[in-house]
Amino acid sequence: MPSAAGRSPTPRRRPGLRAPAERVRERLRRRAGEPVARRMPAGYQRLGRVLLLRLPEELRAHFGEIGKAWQEEMGVAAVLVVTGPVEGELRVPHVERIAGGSTETEVVEHGIRWRFDAARIMFAAGNRTERVRAGRLARPGEIVVDLFAGIGYFAIPAAARGPARRVYAVEKNPVALEYLARNLALNRVEDRVTIVPGDNRAVALPLGSADRVFLGYLPSAVPWLPTALGTLRDHGGWLHVHLVADVRGAPASAIAIVHDALVAAGARLLEPMSAREVKPYGPGRAHVVVDAHARPNA
């Protein structure tokens, strides 16, 4: 199954080859007229055999024509349009299919295969660097806990690229759990990843044994820091904490938030924290990840 993940802007094109949006607009001019073609945004996100668009509601009467044009130009199986924000702890996307059939797809990043249903599972192309980095951060022989495993975003790279000795992948979304199991098999790491189904606040976690914990939840994983600290070894380990901060001074602001939460939880920092911006997160906001080397119960 051909796979790709990306957001338009666009790869280099051969001279004379028009961008996909330009070709779609030409189709729309013929089918729906110039005003519709002109108002259609150029951006798109490709998730393997599924295309994701953001279209203004004023074009709703033409969604079918727009979806069909994109499907034919890009050769995808289905076209989805975003209808609302990703909300709730299960992180279910709000999308509507406007062309095509099955929305199950597969994305390949640096040799890791991710299979999922794009209409039911969120897959953020902008988090690619963090998925890759998870495989670089994990060290051979480590015990790793992923408190928000999803379909294996961090758990699979940690097991496949680290390679960690054991990864505990905690997830409560039943749809994500189904694809997590399938993705472990696809990437041949099911022997090193233990799925822990359920809410991480209620399930049995490997307390006092982890060398590294991923906390990949937005808008803020900070409330789960006490839970993460409880899984670390007595001598400490690494926490990778995701949160949203004001874009001006986002890394420093995020570090201050995580620092205060760790101190309040009784943890001791073993070295200065670092932070990096992952991607924009709405107007004036940024998705940031903070790396903290800490010991519980100082």
Residue frames relative to the residue before (quaternion, step in Angstrom):
aa qw qx qy qz dx dy dz
M 1.0000 0.0000 0.0000 0.0000 0.00 0.00 0.00
P 0.3865 -0.7345 0.4903 0.2661 3.64 -0.53 1.06
S 0.0699 -0.8229 0.5638 -0.0058 3.56 -0.95 0.83
A 0.1438 0.7519 -0.6383 0.0803 3.50 -1.21 0.66
A 0.0934 -0.7652 0.6295 0.0975 3.51 -1.17 0.48
G 0.3303 0.7530 -0.5256 0.2183 3.53 -0.84 0.85
R 0.3232 -0.7023 0.5996 0.2069 3.47 -1.32 0.20
S 0.5026 -0.6250 0.4746 0.3627 3.55 -1.00 0.76
P 0.4763 0.1537 -0.8514 0.1567 2.54 -1.52 1.24
T 0.6205 -0.7059 0.3371 0.0556 2.82 -1.26 1.29
P 0.5260 -0.5940 0.4951 0.3541 3.50 -1.20 0.47
R 0.6595 -0.4887 0.3739 0.4318 3.54 -1.25 0.19
R 0.1999 -0.7856 0.5762 0.1045 3.55 -0.99 0.83
R 0.5380 -0.5942 0.4825 0.3531 3.53 -1.17 0.58
P 0.6089 -0.5542 0.4010 0.4017 3.62 -1.08 0.65
G 0.7997 0.2805 -0.2210 0.4826 3.54 -0.94 0.93
L 0.6267 0.5131 -0.3498 0.4709 3.62 1.23 -0.23
R 0.3245 -0.7809 0.5066 0.1683 3.56 -0.54 1.17
A 0.5886 -0.5717 0.4449 0.3589 3.55 -1.24 0.57
P 0.6520 -0.5340 0.3551 0.4046 3.61 -1.14 0.56
A 0.6590 0.5185 -0.3272 0.4357 3.61 0.90 -0.86
E 0.6305 0.5282 -0.3359 0.4590 3.58 1.06 -0.71
R 0.6582 0.4961 -0.3092 0.4744 3.57 1.00 -0.78
V 0.6337 0.5157 -0.3286 0.4739 3.58 1.05 -0.76
R 0.6426 0.5292 -0.3272 0.4472 3.59 0.96 -0.83
E 0.6261 0.5343 -0.3436 0.4522 3.56 1.02 -0.73
R 0.6347 0.5130 -0.3256 0.4775 3.58 1.01 -0.77
L 0.6751 0.5029 -0.2969 0.4507 3.56 0.94 -0.92
R 0.5893 0.5645 -0.3765 0.4385 3.58 1.04 -0.65
R 0.6925 0.4735 -0.2807 0.4663 3.55 0.95 -0.88
R 0.7530 0.4237 -0.2149 0.4553 3.57 0.98 -0.88
A 0.8394 0.1841 -0.0403 0.5098 3.59 0.92 -0.94
G 0.6038 -0.5906 0.3546 0.4010 3.59 1.23 -0.10
E 0.6892 -0.5216 0.3426 0.3682 3.52 -1.29 0.49
P 0.6510 0.5269 -0.3598 0.4112 3.69 0.80 -0.81
V 0.6525 0.4988 -0.3155 0.4753 3.61 0.99 -0.79
A 0.6568 0.5178 -0.3128 0.4502 3.58 0.89 -0.94
R 0.6772 0.5102 -0.2960 0.4399 3.58 0.95 -0.87
R 0.7094 0.4694 -0.2660 0.4535 3.61 1.02 -0.76
M 0.5533 0.6231 -0.4057 0.3755 3.62 1.18 -0.26
P 0.4141 -0.7100 0.5067 0.2602 3.65 -0.72 1.00
A 0.4893 -0.6854 0.4678 0.2683 3.54 -1.19 0.62
G 0.6135 0.6181 -0.3476 0.3475 3.60 1.12 -0.57
Y 0.0658 0.7702 -0.6334 0.0356 3.53 -1.25 0.56
Q 0.2074 -0.7306 0.6286 0.1675 3.52 -1.32 0.28
R 0.1854 -0.7873 0.5798 0.0983 3.54 -0.78 1.02
L 0.0647 -0.7691 0.6358 -0.0041 3.53 -0.87 1.08
G 0.7844 -0.2540 0.1314 0.5504 3.55 0.19 1.27
R 0.8234 -0.1899 0.1708 0.5068 3.57 -0.66 -1.13
V 0.6447 0.4655 -0.3204 0.5148 3.58 1.30 0.32
L 0.2066 -0.7653 0.6003 0.1063 3.56 -1.04 0.87
L 0.1762 -0.7819 0.5941 0.0675 3.56 -0.98 0.94
L 0.0793 -0.8110 0.5796 -0.0091 3.56 -0.75 1.13
R 0.2072 -0.7039 0.6546 0.1820 3.52 -1.37 0.32
L 0.0141 0.8203 -0.5663 0.0795 3.57 -0.44 1.25
P 0.4954 -0.6450 0.4802 0.3285 3.61 -1.02 0.70
E 0.5919 -0.6059 0.4057 0.3434 3.55 -1.06 0.79
E 0.5812 0.6047 -0.3722 0.3974 3.60 1.11 -0.56
L 0.6795 0.4652 -0.2881 0.4888 3.60 1.22 -0.35
R 0.3218 0.7957 -0.4813 0.1776 3.61 1.26 0.00
A 0.6391 0.5436 -0.3454 0.4204 3.61 0.90 -0.79
H 0.7423 0.3781 -0.2014 0.5152 3.57 1.22 -0.46
F 0.3129 0.7764 -0.5029 0.2154 3.62 1.24 0.18
G 0.6525 0.5315 -0.3268 0.4300 3.59 0.88 -0.87
E 0.6722 0.4857 -0.2922 0.4762 3.58 0.93 -0.90
I 0.6530 0.5098 -0.3139 0.4640 3.56 0.98 -0.87
G 0.6637 0.5111 -0.3070 0.4517 3.58 0.90 -0.89
K 0.6575 0.5107 -0.3109 0.4585 3.56 0.93 -0.88
A 0.6503 0.5196 -0.3197 0.4527 3.58 0.98 -0.85
W 0.6633 0.4844 -0.3051 0.4820 3.60 0.94 -0.86
Q 0.6335 0.5383 -0.3374 0.4417 3.60 0.95 -0.82
E 0.6935 0.4747 -0.2802 0.4640 3.58 0.88 -0.93
E 0.6862 0.4895 -0.2955 0.4496 3.60 0.94 -0.83
M 0.7671 0.3736 -0.1910 0.4854 3.59 0.97 -0.87
G 0.3824 -0.7569 0.4621 0.2594 3.59 1.22 -0.24
V 0.4070 0.7139 -0.4714 0.3201 3.57 1.09 0.73
A 0.5744 -0.6100 0.4314 0.3345 3.56 -1.28 0.37
A 0.8087 0.0187 0.0273 0.5872 3.59 1.09 -0.66
V 0.1962 -0.7414 0.6302 0.1213 3.53 -1.29 0.54
L 0.1130 -0.7865 0.6068 0.0228 3.55 -0.88 1.06
V 0.1785 -0.7483 0.6241 0.1364 3.55 -1.19 0.57
V 0.4573 -0.6778 0.5074 0.2720 3.57 -0.98 0.90
T 0.1359 -0.8157 0.5605 0.0455 3.58 -0.79 1.03
G 0.8070 -0.0281 0.0187 0.5896 3.61 1.22 -0.12
P 0.6539 -0.5293 0.3634 0.4003 3.59 -1.25 0.19
V 0.5296 -0.5595 0.5165 0.3739 3.53 -1.32 0.31
E 0.0221 0.8319 -0.5494 0.0752 3.57 -0.61 1.10
G 0.7604 0.4092 -0.2822 0.4181 3.52 -1.33 0.32
E 0.6479 -0.5495 0.3708 0.3753 3.55 -1.25 0.44
L 0.6529 0.5026 -0.3274 0.4626 3.60 1.15 -0.45
R 0.3118 -0.7994 0.4721 0.2021 3.61 1.32 -0.09
V 0.2184 0.7892 -0.5349 0.2084 3.57 0.85 1.02
P 0.3777 -0.7366 0.5052 0.2441 3.64 -0.73 0.95
H 0.3055 -0.7099 0.6019 0.2008 3.55 -1.21 0.61
V 0.2217 0.7754 -0.5500 0.2170 3.56 -0.19 1.30
E 0.2060 -0.7515 0.6140 0.1254 3.54 -1.33 0.35
R 0.3654 -0.7182 0.5435 0.2351 3.59 -0.87 0.89
I 0.0932 -0.8192 0.5652 0.0287 3.59 -0.75 1.04
A 0.7887 0.0649 -0.0818 0.6058 3.58 1.27 0.02
G 0.7800 0.3726 -0.2590 0.4310 3.54 -1.23 0.53
G 0.5438 -0.6335 0.4699 0.2865 3.51 -1.39 -0.23
S 0.8526 0.1117 -0.0543 0.5076 3.55 -0.56 -1.21
T 0.2498 -0.7755 0.5655 0.1283 3.56 -1.02 0.89
E 0.4325 0.6568 -0.4947 0.3699 3.60 1.21 0.33
T 0.0116 0.8171 -0.5707 0.0811 3.54 -0.88 0.96
E 0.2226 -0.7504 0.5998 0.1661 3.53 -1.34 0.00
V 0.1267 -0.7659 0.6290 0.0420 3.53 -1.00 0.95
V 0.1579 -0.7757 0.6051 0.0849 3.58 -1.03 0.82
E 0.0195 0.7822 -0.6207 0.0496 3.57 -0.84 1.05
H 0.8428 -0.1172 0.0513 0.5227 3.57 -0.67 1.12
G 0.7536 -0.4193 0.2012 0.4644 3.55 0.94 0.95
I 0.5971 0.5314 -0.3708 0.4729 3.61 1.26 -0.08
R 0.2394 -0.7826 0.5637 0.1119 3.58 -0.87 1.00
W 0.0860 -0.7803 0.6193 0.0137 3.55 -0.89 1.04
R 0.0381 -0.7842 0.6193 0.0040 3.58 -0.59 1.10
F 0.1827 0.7751 -0.5788 0.1756 3.58 -0.91 0.94
D 0.4524 -0.6245 0.5543 0.3131 3.53 -1.38 0.16
A 0.3549 -0.7864 0.4659 0.1960 3.58 -0.36 1.23
A 0.6275 0.5231 -0.3392 0.4666 3.60 1.22 -0.30
R 0.7708 0.3456 -0.1699 0.5075 3.60 1.21 -0.39
I 0.7531 0.3014 -0.1572 0.5633 3.58 1.25 -0.39
M 0.3703 -0.7116 0.5507 0.2309 3.57 -0.96 0.88
F 0.0316 0.7624 -0.6461 0.0191 3.57 -1.02 0.87
A 0.1622 -0.8224 0.5422 0.0579 3.58 -0.25 1.29
A 0.3623 -0.7397 0.5264 0.2108 3.57 -0.51 1.19
G 0.6338 0.5661 -0.3271 0.4132 3.59 1.09 -0.67
N 0.6383 0.5183 -0.3267 0.4660 3.60 1.26 -0.24
R 0.3264 0.7900 -0.4756 0.2079 3.57 1.27 0.09
T 0.6615 0.5161 -0.3309 0.4319 3.60 0.86 -0.90
E 0.6670 0.4967 -0.3114 0.4598 3.59 1.03 -0.71
R 0.6124 0.5244 -0.3558 0.4726 3.58 1.08 -0.64
V 0.6512 0.4947 -0.3121 0.4836 3.58 0.99 -0.81
R 0.6711 0.5214 -0.2990 0.4340 3.57 0.91 -0.94
A 0.5713 0.5946 -0.3866 0.4131 3.60 1.10 -0.62
G 0.6699 0.4944 -0.2952 0.4688 3.56 1.04 -0.76
R 0.6690 0.4822 -0.2987 0.4802 3.57 1.16 -0.55
L 0.6458 0.5404 -0.3205 0.4339 3.56 1.09 -0.67
A 0.6615 0.5182 -0.3117 0.4436 3.57 0.90 -0.94
R 0.2489 -0.7793 0.5637 0.1137 3.55 -0.95 0.93
P 0.6089 -0.5525 0.4059 0.3991 3.58 -1.09 0.59
G 0.8075 0.2758 -0.2212 0.4722 3.54 -0.96 0.92
E 0.5260 0.6564 -0.4159 0.3457 3.60 1.19 -0.17
I 0.3199 -0.6500 0.6426 0.2494 3.50 -1.42 0.33
V 0.0740 -0.8177 0.5702 -0.0272 3.57 -0.64 1.17
V 0.1342 -0.7577 0.6333 0.0824 3.55 -1.11 0.77
D 0.0967 -0.7513 0.6504 0.0564 3.56 -0.96 0.93
L 0.2678 -0.8226 0.4843 0.1306 3.57 -0.27 1.28
F 0.7621 0.2079 -0.1272 0.5998 3.60 1.24 -0.36
A 0.0500 -0.8946 0.4429 0.0306 3.54 0.71 1.13
G 0.1976 -0.7857 0.5612 0.1696 3.62 1.00 -0.67
I 0.7714 -0.2837 0.2432 0.5150 3.57 -0.84 -0.99
G 0.7165 -0.4435 0.2387 0.4827 3.57 1.29 0.31
Y 0.1822 0.8522 -0.4815 0.0936 3.57 1.27 0.36
F 0.7965 0.2104 -0.1052 0.5570 3.60 0.86 -0.94
A 0.6046 0.5936 -0.3582 0.3921 3.58 1.06 -0.73
I 0.6937 0.4838 -0.2960 0.4440 3.59 0.86 -0.91
P 0.6628 0.4681 -0.3407 0.4748 3.68 0.80 -0.75
A 0.6298 0.5395 -0.3475 0.4376 3.61 0.99 -0.76
A 0.7037 0.4491 -0.2623 0.4840 3.58 1.02 -0.79
A 0.7323 0.4515 -0.2380 0.4507 3.56 0.95 -0.90
R 0.7843 0.3324 -0.1577 0.4996 3.58 0.96 -0.86
G 0.5456 0.6648 -0.3847 0.3350 3.60 1.16 -0.69
P 0.4778 0.5523 -0.1318 -0.6703 1.57 0.81 -2.26
A 0.4482 -0.6815 0.5104 0.2723 3.55 -0.89 0.95
R 0.5415 -0.6226 0.4549 0.3349 3.57 -1.15 0.60
R 0.7847 -0.0594 0.0697 0.6131 3.58 1.03 -0.84
V 0.0895 -0.7716 0.6288 0.0358 3.56 -0.97 0.93
Y 0.1934 -0.7490 0.6246 0.1068 3.56 -0.96 0.94
A 0.1143 -0.8157 0.5670 0.0054 3.56 -0.48 1.26
V 0.1120 -0.8231 0.5567 0.0080 3.57 -0.31 1.31
E 0.1716 0.7840 -0.5751 0.1588 3.60 -0.76 1.03
K 0.2109 -0.8071 0.5408 0.1082 3.58 -0.98 0.84
N 0.5511 0.5923 -0.4103 0.4208 3.62 1.20 -0.23
P 0.4011 -0.7549 0.4530 0.2531 3.65 -0.47 1.10
V 0.6245 0.5200 -0.3500 0.4660 3.60 1.07 -0.63
A 0.6557 0.5012 -0.3081 0.4732 3.58 0.94 -0.89
L 0.6239 0.5504 -0.3406 0.4379 3.59 1.00 -0.78
E 0.6283 0.5377 -0.3319 0.4539 3.58 1.01 -0.81
Y 0.7229 0.4221 -0.2540 0.4845 3.57 0.86 -0.93
L 0.5533 0.5828 -0.3960 0.4443 3.59 1.14 -0.48
A 0.6696 0.4906 -0.3015 0.4691 3.58 0.85 -0.94
R 0.6649 0.4990 -0.3086 0.4623 3.57 0.94 -0.85
N 0.6828 0.4927 -0.2954 0.4513 3.59 0.97 -0.81
L 0.5781 0.5546 -0.3822 0.4605 3.59 1.11 -0.54
A 0.6748 0.4814 -0.2899 0.4783 3.58 0.97 -0.88
L 0.6292 0.5466 -0.3370 0.4380 3.59 0.96 -0.85
N 0.7696 0.3496 -0.1718 0.5060 3.56 1.02 -0.86
R 0.4246 -0.7626 0.4109 0.2633 3.55 1.36 0.27
V 0.5122 0.6206 -0.4390 0.3998 3.57 0.92 0.94
E 0.3441 0.7736 -0.4826 0.2240 3.60 1.22 0.23
D 0.6217 0.5502 -0.3499 0.4339 3.60 1.17 -0.43
R 0.7515 0.3698 -0.2070 0.5056 3.62 1.22 -0.36
V 0.6903 0.4152 -0.2783 0.5231 3.59 1.26 -0.04
T 0.1716 -0.7713 0.6087 0.0722 3.55 -0.82 1.07
I 0.2816 -0.7529 0.5714 0.1652 3.58 -0.68 1.09
V 0.1067 -0.7630 0.6361 0.0428 3.55 -0.95 1.00
P 0.1581 -0.8314 0.5252 0.0895 3.62 -0.06 1.23
G 0.6549 0.5187 -0.3810 0.3961 3.54 -1.01 0.82
D 0.6820 -0.4661 0.3858 0.4108 3.53 -1.40 0.06
N 0.4583 -0.7205 0.4422 0.2746 3.60 -0.70 1.04
R 0.6069 0.5451 -0.3560 0.4559 3.60 1.28 -0.19
A 0.7634 0.3689 -0.1818 0.4981 3.56 1.24 -0.29
V 0.6426 0.5436 -0.3328 0.4252 3.63 1.14 -0.45
A 0.5604 -0.5710 0.4742 0.3675 3.55 -1.33 0.23
L 0.1246 -0.8038 0.5809 0.0298 3.57 -0.62 1.17
P 0.5440 -0.6136 0.4509 0.3524 3.61 -1.18 0.43
L 0.1320 -0.8489 0.5083 0.0600 3.57 0.37 1.24
G 0.8600 0.1687 -0.1303 0.4636 3.53 -1.11 0.81
S 0.6634 0.5394 -0.3009 0.4224 3.61 1.15 0.36
A 0.6213 0.6037 -0.3378 0.3681 3.62 1.18 -0.38
D 0.3260 -0.7151 0.5883 0.1905 3.50 -1.22 0.70
R 0.8006 0.0877 0.0103 0.5927 3.57 1.19 -0.59
V 0.0624 -0.7926 0.6065 0.0105 3.57 -1.01 0.89
F 0.2102 -0.7490 0.6173 0.1173 3.56 -0.96 0.94
L 0.0673 -0.7801 0.6220 0.0043 3.57 -0.93 1.01
G 0.0786 0.8578 -0.4960 0.1098 3.55 0.42 1.28
Y 0.4062 0.7033 -0.4857 0.3231 3.56 0.60 1.13
L 0.1150 -0.7846 0.6075 0.0458 3.58 -0.97 0.93
P 0.4918 -0.0695 -0.8628 -0.0944 1.53 -2.28 1.04
S 0.8205 0.0411 -0.0478 0.5682 3.62 1.15 -0.21
A 0.2489 -0.7594 0.5872 0.1285 3.53 -0.96 0.99
V 0.3755 0.7679 -0.4603 0.2397 3.59 1.29 -0.04
P 0.6430 0.5300 -0.3626 0.4173 3.68 0.86 -0.70
W 0.6814 0.4847 -0.2883 0.4665 3.60 1.19 -0.40
L 0.3815 0.7458 -0.4794 0.2615 3.62 1.22 0.12
P 0.6371 0.5086 -0.3662 0.4487 3.69 0.85 -0.67
T 0.6294 0.5220 -0.3338 0.4690 3.60 1.04 -0.74
A 0.6645 0.5038 -0.3027 0.4615 3.57 0.92 -0.91
L 0.6421 0.5317 -0.3268 0.4453 3.59 0.93 -0.85
G 0.6399 0.5496 -0.3227 0.4293 3.57 1.04 -0.73
T 0.6721 0.4868 -0.3055 0.4668 3.59 1.17 -0.45
L 0.5734 0.6257 -0.3803 0.3677 3.62 1.19 -0.40
R 0.5758 -0.5560 0.4730 0.3683 3.54 -1.26 0.48
D 0.6638 -0.5206 0.3540 0.4037 3.59 -1.21 0.48
H 0.7092 0.4476 -0.2681 0.4741 3.59 1.01 -0.75
G 0.6367 -0.5792 0.3060 0.4069 3.58 1.29 0.09
G 0.0295 -0.7823 0.6221 0.0113 3.49 -1.38 0.09
W 0.6248 -0.5646 0.4111 0.3492 3.54 -1.35 -0.13
L 0.1328 -0.7518 0.6429 0.0619 3.52 -1.15 0.86
H 0.1174 -0.7740 0.6202 0.0493 3.58 -0.90 0.97
V 0.0617 -0.8644 0.4944 -0.0680 3.51 0.02 1.45
H 0.1843 -0.7955 0.5720 0.0783 3.58 -0.66 1.13
L 0.1538 0.7719 -0.6050 0.1200 3.55 -1.05 0.84
V 0.4216 -0.6697 0.5480 0.2711 3.55 -1.34 0.18
A 0.0101 -0.7963 0.6039 -0.0340 3.57 -0.96 0.94
D 0.6393 -0.4912 0.4071 0.4293 3.55 -1.28 0.30
V 0.5484 -0.6713 0.3879 0.3131 3.54 -0.84 1.00
R 0.6467 0.4820 -0.3328 0.4885 3.61 1.07 -0.59
G 0.8366 0.0063 -0.0548 0.5450 3.55 -0.47 1.20
A 0.1663 0.8496 -0.4902 0.1014 3.57 1.17 0.58
P 0.6815 0.4847 -0.3341 0.4347 3.68 0.71 -0.85
A 0.6793 0.4836 -0.3014 0.4624 3.59 0.86 -0.92
S 0.6402 0.5241 -0.3211 0.4609 3.58 1.01 -0.82
A 0.6641 0.5051 -0.3038 0.4601 3.58 0.93 -0.89
I 0.6282 0.5306 -0.3346 0.4602 3.59 0.99 -0.81
A 0.6544 0.5156 -0.3183 0.4523 3.59 0.93 -0.87
I 0.6439 0.5236 -0.3214 0.4559 3.60 0.97 -0.83
V 0.6904 0.4669 -0.2790 0.4769 3.58 0.87 -0.98
H 0.6128 0.5570 -0.3461 0.4409 3.59 0.99 -0.80
D 0.6894 0.4826 -0.2891 0.4563 3.58 0.80 -1.00
A 0.6556 0.5121 -0.3145 0.4572 3.58 1.01 -0.80
L 0.6535 0.5066 -0.3183 0.4636 3.60 0.99 -0.77
V 0.6378 0.5158 -0.3241 0.4713 3.57 0.98 -0.83
A 0.6572 0.5146 -0.3074 0.4569 3.59 0.96 -0.88
A 0.6896 0.4647 -0.2705 0.4852 3.57 1.16 -0.63
G 0.5559 -0.6473 0.3735 0.3640 3.60 1.27 0.06
A 0.4570 0.6962 -0.4453 0.3288 3.59 1.23 0.31
R 0.2838 -0.7283 0.5944 0.1890 3.54 -1.28 0.39
L 0.3542 -0.7291 0.5468 0.2098 3.56 -0.84 0.98
L 0.3104 -0.7810 0.5212 0.1484 3.55 -0.87 1.00
E 0.7745 -0.0277 -0.0063 0.6320 3.57 1.30 -0.24
P 0.6672 -0.4989 0.3396 0.4366 3.61 -1.17 0.32
M 0.4579 -0.6816 0.5053 0.2654 3.55 -1.10 0.78
S 0.1658 -0.7477 0.6289 0.1339 3.54 -1.31 0.36
A 0.1083 -0.7910 0.6000 0.0517 3.57 -1.23 0.44
R 0.0637 -0.7809 0.6202 0.0371 3.54 -1.22 0.53
E 0.4549 -0.6590 0.5285 0.2820 3.52 -1.17 0.70
V 0.3073 -0.7636 0.5459 0.1563 3.56 -0.90 0.96
K 0.7574 -0.2407 0.2108 0.5692 3.59 0.83 -1.02
P 0.6046 -0.5129 0.4284 0.4333 3.61 -1.21 0.19
Y 0.1044 -0.7797 0.6158 0.0447 3.53 -1.20 0.63
G 0.7966 -0.2066 0.0915 0.5607 3.52 0.45 1.22
P 0.7208 -0.4503 0.3008 0.4326 3.60 -1.28 0.20
G 0.8678 0.0853 -0.0826 0.4826 3.55 -0.83 1.03
R 0.6746 0.4591 -0.2859 0.5024 3.59 1.24 0.20
A 0.1332 -0.7885 0.5971 0.0632 3.56 -1.19 0.57
H 0.4002 -0.6578 0.5877 0.2486 3.53 -1.20 0.71
V 0.0309 -0.8085 0.5848 -0.0577 3.57 -0.66 1.20
V 0.1417 -0.7482 0.6350 0.1302 3.56 -1.20 0.54
V 0.2005 -0.7706 0.5999 0.0779 3.54 -0.95 1.00
D 0.2062 -0.7592 0.6080 0.1069 3.57 -0.92 0.96
A 0.0147 0.8138 -0.5769 0.0685 3.57 -0.59 1.18
H 0.1936 -0.7464 0.6287 0.1010 3.54 -0.91 1.02
A 0.1426 0.8325 -0.5060 0.1749 3.56 -0.21 1.27
R 0.2761 -0.7232 0.6076 0.1774 3.51 -1.37 0.40
P 0.4261 -0.7234 0.4724 0.2685 3.60 -0.82 0.89
N 0.8691 0.1548 -0.0832 0.4624 3.52 -1.35 0.44
A 0.0007 -0.8364 0.5468 -0.0392 3.54 0.69 1.12
